[in-house]
Amino acid sequence: MAIATQPMTLEDYLNYDDDSDTRYELDSGTLTAMPPESVQNNRIASFLFAYFLQLGIPYYCLSIGTQIAVSGKRATARQPDLMVLSEESANALEGAKQSFITHDMPPPLLVVEVVSPQQENRDYRHKRTEYAGRHIPEYWIVDPIAQKVTVLEWVDGLYEDRAYQGNEAIVSSSLPGLKLTATQVLEAGR
C-alpha cells in the first residue's frame, strides 16, 4: 500500500519515523507499506540463515532486516528477506545508525527474496533490474508458489539465471561448499 506523500529522497526515507512497527520500502520515491512477512517466508529465510552459518559464513555477514539503496526512476530502497554481506559491506555497516546499505557502500555478496503471492512481478522483474544496478554478485529468488529456486549470477554485466526444482542441487559461485537442494529450501517453509 503506497502512502500518499510527495516523492521522497533517500535522506527523507532514512529520517522517516511514524512511530509504528510498519515495515516500509521506498519505491521510486514513494513510501510503500509492506505487509507483515508470512510464516512461510520467515521460515525459509531462517532456514537459509542457519544453513549459511553451518557453511562457515560469519554471523555478522548474515542479515535479516537490512535494507539496500538501489537504482530506480527515483530513490528506491529494498529489504531482501536475507543478505549475505561481504566483509567490506559488513565493515561499512559497523557503527551505522541504521542497518541500511547506501549507494557509497560495497554491495552484499548475495540477496535472497522469498516470493509472496501477487509479488512475483516485483521479485522477478523489478528487483532483478535494481539488484543488477548494484552489481550484486548473486540473487536468489525462492518461489514457494512455482516450487523453484532461481539463482541469478552476475556475469559480464548481466544476470544469468538458472532455476532449480525438486532434488536438483543448487549451484552457487558465491557459496562453493553449498550442498542444498531446491526441495530442502522450499520444505523449510512448511
C-alpha positions in Angstrom: 0.0 0.0 0.0 1.5 3.3 -1.1 1.5 6.1 1.4 0.3 9.4 -0.3 3.1 11.8 0.1 5.4 13.8 -2.1 8.3 11.8 -3.7 10.9 11.1 -1.0 14.6 11.2 -1.3 16.8 8.5 0.3 17.6 11.1 3.0 13.9 11.7 3.7 13.3 8.0 3.9 16.2 7.3 6.3 14.9 10.1 8.6 11.2 9.0 8.3 9.6 7.7 11.5 5.9 7.4 12.0 6.2 5.7 15.5 4.7 2.5 14.2 6.0 -1.0 13.6 5.1 -0.8 10.0 7.8 -2.0 7.6 8.4 0.2 4.6 10.2 0.2 1.3 10.9 3.2 -0.9 9.8 2.5 -4.4 10.7 5.2 -6.9 10.3 7.9 -4.3 7.1 6.5 -3.0 6.9 5.3 0.6 5.2 1.9 0.5 3.9 0.0 3.5 5.0 -3.7 3.3 2.6 -6.4 4.6 3.9 -8.4 7.5 6.1 -11.3 6.4 4.3 -14.7 6.2 5.3 -17.5 8.5 6.4 -19.4 5.3 8.8 -16.6 4.2 10.2 -16.2 7.7 10.9 -20.0 8.0 12.7 -20.1 4.6 14.8 -17.1 5.5 15.6 -18.5 8.9 16.5 -21.9 7.5 18.9 -20.3 5.0 20.4 -18.1 7.7 21.1 -21.2 9.9 22.4 -23.2 6.9 24.7 -20.4 5.9 26.1 -20.3 9.4 26.8 -24.0 9.2 28.7 -23.4 6.0 31.0 -21.2 8.0 29.7 -17.7 7.0 30.4 -15.4 10.0 27.2 -14.4 11.8 28.0 -10.7 11.3 27.9 -11.3 7.5 24.3 -12.6 7.6 21.5 -10.2 7.9 17.7 -10.3 8.0 16.1 -6.8 8.0 18.9 -4.8 6.4 17.8 -2.5 3.6 19.7 -1.5 0.5 19.5 1.5 -1.7 19.1 0.5 -5.4 18.6 2.4 -8.6 15.2 3.4 -9.8 13.5 6.3 -11.6 13.6 8.0 -8.2 15.0 7.0 -4.8 14.4 3.3 -4.1 15.3 1.1 -1.1 14.6 -2.6 -0.8 14.6 -5.0 2.1 15.5 -8.5 1.0 14.5 -11.5 3.1 18.1 -12.3 3.7 21.5 -10.9 2.8 25.0 -12.4 2.8 27.3 -9.4 3.3 30.8 -9.2 2.1 33.5 -8.4 4.8 33.6 -4.9 3.2 29.8 -4.3 3.4 29.7 -5.7 6.9 32.5 -3.3 7.9 30.8 -0.4 6.2 27.7 -1.0 8.4 29.8 -1.2 11.6 28.6 1.7 13.8 25.9 2.8 11.3 22.8 4.4 12.8 20.6 2.2 10.7 21.0 -1.2 9.0 21.0 0.3 5.6 23.5 -0.2 2.7 23.8 3.1 0.9 25.0 3.7 -2.7 28.5 4.5 -1.5 28.9 1.2 0.4 30.0 -2.1 -1.1 27.1 -4.3 -2.2 26.3 -7.6 -0.4 27.6 -10.9 -2.0 24.1 -12.4 -2.1 20.5 -11.3 -1.6 17.6 -13.7 -1.2 14.0 -12.8 -1.9 11.2 -15.2 -1.0 8.3 -14.6 -3.4 4.9 -13.7 -1.8 1.6 -14.1 -3.5 0.9 -11.3 -6.0 4.5 -10.1 -5.7 6.0 -12.3 -8.5 6.5 -9.4 -10.9 8.3 -7.3 -8.3 10.7 -10.1 -7.4 11.4 -11.5 -10.9 11.5 -8.2 -12.8 11.8 -5.0 -10.8 14.3 -6.3 -8.2 16.3 -8.2 -10.8 17.0 -4.8 -12.5 17.5 -3.0 -9.3 20.0 -5.5 -7.9 21.8 -5.7 -11.2 22.2 -1.9 -11.0 24.1 -2.5 -7.7 26.2 -5.3 -9.3 25.2 -7.8 -6.6 27.1 -10.9 -7.5 24.2 -13.3 -6.7 20.5 -13.0 -6.3 18.3 -15.9 -5.3 14.5 -15.9 -5.9 12.9 -18.6 -3.7 9.4 -19.2 -5.1 7.2 -21.5 -3.0 4.3 -20.8 -5.4 6.1 -22.1 -8.5 8.2 -24.6 -6.4 11.6 -23.5 -7.6 14.7 -21.6 -6.6 16.2 -19.4 -9.2 19.8 -18.4 -8.8 20.9 -15.3 -10.8 24.7 -14.8 -11.1 26.3 -11.6 -12.2 28.4 -12.4 -15.4 29.9 -9.8 -17.7 27.5 -7.1 -16.7 24.2 -9.1 -16.8 22.5 -11.7 -14.6 22.5 -15.2 -16.0 19.8 -17.3 -14.3 19.2 -21.0 -13.6 16.1 -22.4 -12.0 16.3 -25.4 -9.6 13.4 -27.7 -8.8 12.9 -30.9 -6.7 16.1 -32.6 -5.7 18.4 -30.7 -8.0 21.5 -29.5 -6.2 21.6 -25.7 -6.1 24.9 -24.4 -7.6 26.3 -21.1 -6.2 29.6 -19.5 -7.2 29.3 -17.3 -4.0 28.9 -20.4 -1.8 31.2 -23.1 -3.2 30.6 -25.5 -0.3 26.8 -25.5 -0.8 25.1 -28.8 -0.6 21.4 -27.9 -0.7 18.5 -28.8 -3.0 15.5 -26.8 -4.0 13.3 -29.2 -2.1 15.2 -28.6 1.1 14.8 -24.9 0.8 11.1 -25.0 -0.1 10.2 -27.6 2.5 11.6 -25.3 5.2 8.6 -23.1 4.7 6.1 -25.8 5.6 
